[in-house]
Amino acid sequence: GVMVPCDKILERAIEEKVDVIGLSGLITPSLDEMVYVAEQMKARNFKVPLMIGGATTSKRHTAVKLATKYDHGVIHVLDASRSCTVVSSVLSGEKKAYLE
């Protein structure tokens, strides 16, 4: 996000062979950076879901600004306490339910 450069996030995701990338936006500039990360994930042929959350995020912003930039799933999580449940569901094959 704003505090961690996109390249560092994506390089680390590749190194760790992650199943999901999660971004949290606590300040408004984070929203634009999240769009950039989604665009870079597409450009670099990522195939893992992108999970979005944080105080400045919304389901509408995720649908309009992020989901249109990345084709392998962008999921808005309203509350950090739900992130583990969402990741569990997505990895167990319920991804489609979260994308609708």
Steps between C-alpha positions, in 0.01 A plus 500: 500500500615850574736383772636202305581541129306289252815334367596382847152357565489312170861377517438364849176337387693314230778400741253366757269338241197661663141388444349846553632857507337730754515879509371731771424866444486727800552829316350630175825482292491125564202468268696614194791279597266200523387566143865512393574170676203334324624631164850371571368160607324473165805621308720246678254213441411434862220247549431532875205693645551855627335572834423864585411650837556794729329815618500681165379206292148406398325227307408757232858627459624141478243412232538815290868586531676172579305204365514658153882503514569139600340182368579243768281617782482816705323455832401778740515403867312740723678412821848359564351248743328334201811473284600153623149365440492652152842361406400158631183504291676625189769232523244228564329568168238756601677780312213554259258578784723786614539643153128533429 
